[in-house]
Amino acid sequence: MSEVQSPCIRQCALNEEQVCTGCYRSRGEIARWSRASEDEQKEIVLNALKRSDTQRR
């Protein structure tokens, strides 16, 4: 069983949309991470990557 690596970079700060400016996960995604299935974790990582791309434009 492979383990999905957490996108956390230990620079946690939530913005006004309740999204971490370090890893780009939402507050809910951060809270769910440890209980999420591998597929759910992969989805969270993909959502975070999409948010980071949007923020960097």
C-alpha positions in Angstrom: 0.0 0.0 0.0 1.5 3.3 -1.0 1.2 6.3 1.2 0.2 9.7 -0.2 2.6 12.4 0.9 1.0 15.3 2.7 1.5 18.6 0.9 2.1 20.4 4.2 5.3 22.5 4.2 5.0 23.7 7.8 4.2 27.3 6.8 0.6 27.3 7.9 -1.5 30.4 7.6 -5.1 30.5 6.5 -6.2 33.3 4.2 -9.6 34.9 4.1 -11.0 31.9 2.1 -9.8 29.5 4.8 -7.1 28.1 2.5 -3.6 27.5 3.8 -1.1 29.8 2.0 1.6 27.2 2.5 0.1 24.0 1.1 -3.1 25.4 -0.5 -5.4 22.9 1.2 -8.7 24.2 2.6 -9.3 24.1 6.3 -11.7 21.2 5.8 -9.1 19.2 3.8 -6.5 19.8 6.4 -8.9 18.5 9.1 -9.9 15.4 7.0 -6.4 14.5 5.9 -5.5 11.9 8.6 -8.9 10.1 8.2 -9.1 10.3 4.4 -8.6 7.3 2.1 -5.7 7.2 -0.3 -8.0 8.2 -3.1 -9.4 11.1 -1.1 -5.9 12.2 -0.2 -4.9 12.2 -3.9 -7.9 14.3 -4.7 -7.0 16.8 -1.9 -3.5 17.0 -3.3 -4.8 17.7 -6.9 -7.2 20.3 -5.5 -4.3 22.0 -3.7 -2.2 22.0 -6.8 -5.0 23.6 -8.8 -5.4 26.3 -6.1 -1.6 27.0 -6.1 -1.6 27.4 -9.9 -4.5 29.9 -9.6 -2.8 31.9 -6.9 0.5 32.2 -8.8 -1.1 33.7 -11.9 
